[in-house]
């Protein structure tokens, strides 16, 4: 009985000491940090949800426009003009897609970077605050939580394609715009002389060159996206694996 009572008293004293060491506002700070981090994740997910996805219906509309073209001698000029306009409309949708995507990527990257900066700065300041303000004893332990939140924000930026995705989509958008601008100039030049040269094959060559350039850009962007995501997933998987922090023991 004496032993049980003594151990119970010791356990009670230990719990009381642990409770006394934690200030009431510590929980508020930790809860606020968690709330901010969850808010960053939710805002990034919302920005990605608003981004329009690729719609194959516009390709069906393009093929529907082709069925109305007449390739007679009298109608080939107007048919080529309509074909060029339909292709330009089809590929302008890709430019719009990448513009909206870059906006979402920019917002996602900014949220993650700002959260990493704020959490990291607050985490590094916690030990200094504990030293400077005696009443804030134990605040240094919150620094580990804040630094972990900063690291998670940086990892989220990599995993969800924040900064790298923004750069990639901006590059793709400008490349597509350049292809469309060159196409307009080449088409106008060809159209101004075709009535005298009768070089109708050159018009089809210009359209084919535009199509090849656009789809080459889309494939390159998709390939780069896959490589970046795979690399980010591998790095994150390695960082959270149980053996990540273990050092290899030297052989005897």
Secondary structure, DSSP 4 states (H G I P E B T S, - for coil): -HHHHHHHHHHHHHHHHHHHHS-HHHHHHHHHHHHHHHHHHHHHHHHHHHSPPP-THHHHHHHHHHTT---STTTHHHHHHHHHHHHHHHHHHHHHHHHHHHHHHHHHHHHHHHHHHHHHHHHHHHHHHHHH-GGGTTTHHHHHHHHHHHHHHHHHHHHTTSHHHHHHHHHHHHHHHHHHHHHHHHHHHHHHHHHHH--HHHHHHHHHHHHHHHHHHHHHHHHHHHHHHHHHHHHHHHHHSTTTTPPPPPP-
